[in-house]
């Protein structure tokens, strides 16, 4: 079972990203369930999508991910990454864009929120969690090789810990072209796949894009995926 939580701001395509991810899983014959929690999305509010995939042939009964159990959080905005962090399981993976979208309250304040501070806090939080896990492993099994000693040490779903992947989305957008910000959702999915954090191939992701995205936007999204893979593959 693989549980992935996607988080973003209204208009970023969080729900579409979840549909593409679910389509890719269905194409592999996995059972998959999804759910969305949508607040004032059309006014820049937060959007959260849950994707649960039976990657080992399991039946998936509930569409909602329990806090503290997500194998991965993919956030299209750093503030939303911080909001979604409680869902991440110990040893889980956090992939987040590093460019802030200022909410109205921050835009009106004398001190708008700074994305760099949020990203640094996320990194510190995950590192502290990893250190805590490693200390616990040492207490339970003092002769066990830790993640710092062996890069192949297993975390959630067999992946190493800690795993924090900040994505300079502004750089990717510049490389892919000015109109590609609308494809940021596909870029972050591609980063997760290219880094080996999702048990899908890039070609499987592209097939899902062709199946779920409107025809006039397919080429743009496929190009965005190629840009992300070239930088993070």
Secondary structure as a PSIPRED ss2 file (coil, helix, strand):
# PSIPRED VFORMAT (PSIPRED V4.0)

   1 X C   1.000  0.000  0.000
   2 X E   0.000  0.000  1.000
   3 X E   0.000  0.000  1.000
   4 X E   0.000  0.000  1.000
   5 X E   0.000  0.000  1.000
   6 X E   0.000  0.000  1.000
   7 X E   0.000  0.000  1.000
   8 X E   0.000  0.000  1.000
   9 X E   0.000  0.000  1.000
  10 X C   1.000  0.000  0.000
  11 X C   1.000  0.000  0.000
  12 X C   1.000  0.000  0.000
  13 X C   1.000  0.000  0.000
  14 X H   0.000  1.000  0.000
  15 X H   0.000  1.000  0.000
  16 X H   0.000  1.000  0.000
  17 X H   0.000  1.000  0.000
  18 X H   0.000  1.000  0.000
  19 X H   0.000  1.000  0.000
  20 X H   0.000  1.000  0.000
  21 X H   0.000  1.000  0.000
  22 X H   0.000  1.000  0.000
  23 X H   0.000  1.000  0.000
  24 X H   0.000  1.000  0.000
  25 X H   0.000  1.000  0.000
  26 X H   0.000  1.000  0.000
  27 X H   0.000  1.000  0.000
  28 X C   1.000  0.000  0.000
  29 X C   1.000  0.000  0.000
  30 X C   1.000  0.000  0.000
  31 X C   1.000  0.000  0.000
  32 X E   0.000  0.000  1.000
  33 X E   0.000  0.000  1.000
  34 X E   0.000  0.000  1.000
  35 X E   0.000  0.000  1.000
  36 X E   0.000  0.000  1.000
  37 X E   0.000  0.000  1.000
  38 X E   0.000  0.000  1.000
  39 X C   1.000  0.000  0.000
  40 X C   1.000  0.000  0.000
  41 X H   0.000  1.000  0.000
  42 X H   0.000  1.000  0.000
  43 X H   0.000  1.000  0.000
  44 X C   1.000  0.000  0.000
  45 X C   1.000  0.000  0.000
  46 X E   0.000  0.000  1.000
  47 X E   0.000  0.000  1.000
  48 X E   0.000  0.000  1.000
  49 X E   0.000  0.000  1.000
  50 X E   0.000  0.000  1.000
  51 X E   0.000  0.000  1.000
  52 X E   0.000  0.000  1.000
  53 X E   0.000  0.000  1.000
  54 X C   1.000  0.000  0.000
  55 X C   1.000  0.000  0.000
  56 X C   1.000  0.000  0.000
  57 X C   1.000  0.000  0.000
  58 X C   1.000  0.000  0.000
  59 X C   1.000  0.000  0.000
  60 X C   1.000  0.000  0.000
  61 X C   1.000  0.000  0.000
  62 X C   1.000  0.000  0.000
  63 X C   1.000  0.000  0.000
  64 X C   1.000  0.000  0.000
  65 X C   1.000  0.000  0.000
  66 X C   1.000  0.000  0.000
  67 X C   1.000  0.000  0.000
  68 X C   1.000  0.000  0.000
  69 X C   1.000  0.000  0.000
  70 X E   0.000  0.000  1.000
  71 X E   0.000  0.000  1.000
  72 X E   0.000  0.000  1.000
  73 X E   0.000  0.000  1.000
  74 X E   0.000  0.000  1.000
  75 X E   0.000  0.000  1.000
  76 X C   1.000  0.000  0.000
  77 X C   1.000  0.000  0.000
  78 X H   0.000  1.000  0.000
  79 X H   0.000  1.000  0.000
  80 X H   0.000  1.000  0.000
  81 X H   0.000  1.000  0.000
  82 X H   0.000  1.000  0.000
  83 X H   0.000  1.000  0.000
  84 X H   0.000  1.000  0.000
  85 X H   0.000  1.000  0.000
  86 X H   0.000  1.000  0.000
  87 X H   0.000  1.000  0.000
  88 X E   0.000  0.000  1.000
  89 X E   0.000  0.000  1.000
  90 X E   0.000  0.000  1.000
  91 X E   0.000  0.000  1.000
  92 X E   0.000  0.000  1.000
  93 X E   0.000  0.000  1.000
  94 X E   0.000  0.000  1.000
  95 X E   0.000  0.000  1.000
  96 X E   0.000  0.000  1.000
  97 X E   0.000  0.000  1.000
  98 X C   1.000  0.000  0.000
  99 X C   1.000  0.000  0.000
 100 X C   1.000  0.000  0.000
 101 X C   1.000  0.000  0.000
 102 X C   1.000  0.000  0.000
 103 X C   1.000  0.000  0.000
 104 X H   0.000  1.000  0.000
 105 X H   0.000  1.000  0.000
 106 X H   0.000  1.000  0.000
 107 X H   0.000  1.000  0.000
 108 X H   0.000  1.000  0.000
 109 X C   1.000  0.000  0.000
 110 X C   1.000  0.000  0.000
 111 X C   1.000  0.000  0.000
 112 X C   1.000  0.000  0.000
 113 X C   1.000  0.000  0.000
 114 X C   1.000  0.000  0.000
 115 X H   0.000  1.000  0.000
 116 X H   0.000  1.000  0.000
 117 X H   0.000  1.000  0.000
 118 X H   0.000  1.000  0.000
 119 X H   0.000  1.000  0.000
 120 X H   0.000  1.000  0.000
 121 X H   0.000  1.000  0.000
 122 X H   0.000  1.000  0.000
 123 X H   0.000  1.000  0.000
 124 X H   0.000  1.000  0.000
 125 X H   0.000  1.000  0.000
 126 X H   0.000  1.000  0.000
 127 X H   0.000  1.000  0.000
 128 X H   0.000  1.000  0.000
 129 X H   0.000  1.000  0.000
 130 X H   0.000  1.000  0.000
 131 X H   0.000  1.000  0.000
 132 X H   0.000  1.000  0.000
 133 X H   0.000  1.000  0.000
 134 X H   0.000  1.000  0.000
 135 X H   0.000  1.000  0.000
 136 X H   0.000  1.000  0.000
 137 X H   0.000  1.000  0.000
 138 X H   0.000  1.000  0.000
 139 X H   0.000  1.000  0.000
 140 X H   0.000  1.000  0.000
 141 X C   1.000  0.000  0.000
 142 X C   1.000  0.000  0.000
 143 X C   1.000  0.000  0.000
 144 X C   1.000  0.000  0.000
 145 X C   1.000  0.000  0.000
 146 X C   1.000  0.000  0.000
 147 X C   1.000  0.000  0.000
 148 X C   1.000  0.000  0.000
 149 X C   1.000  0.000  0.000
 150 X C   1.000  0.000  0.000
 151 X C   1.000  0.000  0.000
 152 X C   1.000  0.000  0.000
 153 X C   1.000  0.000  0.000
 154 X C   1.000  0.000  0.000
 155 X C   1.000  0.000  0.000
 156 X H   0.000  1.000  0.000
 157 X H   0.000  1.000  0.000
 158 X H   0.000  1.000  0.000
 159 X C   1.000  0.000  0.000
 160 X C   1.000  0.000  0.000
 161 X C   1.000  0.000  0.000
 162 X C   1.000  0.000  0.000
 163 X E   0.000  0.000  1.000
 164 X E   0.000  0.000  1.000
 165 X E   0.000  0.000  1.000
 166 X E   0.000  0.000  1.000
 167 X E   0.000  0.000  1.000
 168 X C   1.000  0.000  0.000
 169 X H   0.000  1.000  0.000
 170 X H   0.000  1.000  0.000
 171 X H   0.000  1.000  0.000
 172 X H   0.000  1.000  0.000
 173 X H   0.000  1.000  0.000
 174 X H   0.000  1.000  0.000
 175 X H   0.000  1.000  0.000
 176 X H   0.000  1.000  0.000
 177 X C   1.000  0.000  0.000
 178 X H   0.000  1.000  0.000
 179 X H   0.000  1.000  0.000
 180 X H   0.000  1.000  0.000
 181 X H   0.000  1.000  0.000
 182 X H   0.000  1.000  0.000
 183 X H   0.000  1.000  0.000
 184 X H   0.000  1.000  0.000
 185 X H   0.000  1.000  0.000
 186 X H   0.000  1.000  0.000
 187 X H   0.000  1.000  0.000
 188 X H   0.000  1.000  0.000
 189 X H   0.000  1.000  0.000
 190 X H   0.000  1.000  0.000
 191 X H   0.000  1.000  0.000
 192 X H   0.000  1.000  0.000
 193 X H   0.000  1.000  0.000
 194 X H   0.000  1.000  0.000
 195 X C   1.000  0.000  0.000
 196 X C   1.000  0.000  0.000
 197 X C   1.000  0.000  0.000
 198 X C   1.000  0.000  0.000
 199 X C   1.000  0.000  0.000
 200 X C   1.000  0.000  0.000
 201 X C   1.000  0.000  0.000
 202 X H   0.000  1.000  0.000
 203 X H   0.000  1.000  0.000
 204 X H   0.000  1.000  0.000
 205 X H   0.000  1.000  0.000
 206 X H   0.000  1.000  0.000
 207 X H   0.000  1.000  0.000
 208 X H   0.000  1.000  0.000
 209 X H   0.000  1.000  0.000
 210 X H   0.000  1.000  0.000
 211 X H   0.000  1.000  0.000
 212 X H   0.000  1.000  0.000
 213 X C   1.000  0.000  0.000
 214 X C   1.000  0.000  0.000
 215 X H   0.000  1.000  0.000
 216 X H   0.000  1.000  0.000
 217 X H   0.000  1.000  0.000
 218 X H   0.000  1.000  0.000
 219 X H   0.000  1.000  0.000
 220 X H   0.000  1.000  0.000
 221 X H   0.000  1.000  0.000
 222 X H   0.000  1.000  0.000
 223 X H   0.000  1.000  0.000
 224 X H   0.000  1.000  0.000
 225 X H   0.000  1.000  0.000
 226 X H   0.000  1.000  0.000
 227 X H   0.000  1.000  0.000
 228 X H   0.000  1.000  0.000
 229 X H   0.000  1.000  0.000
 230 X H   0.000  1.000  0.000
 231 X H   0.000  1.000  0.000
 232 X H   0.000  1.000  0.000
 233 X C   1.000  0.000  0.000
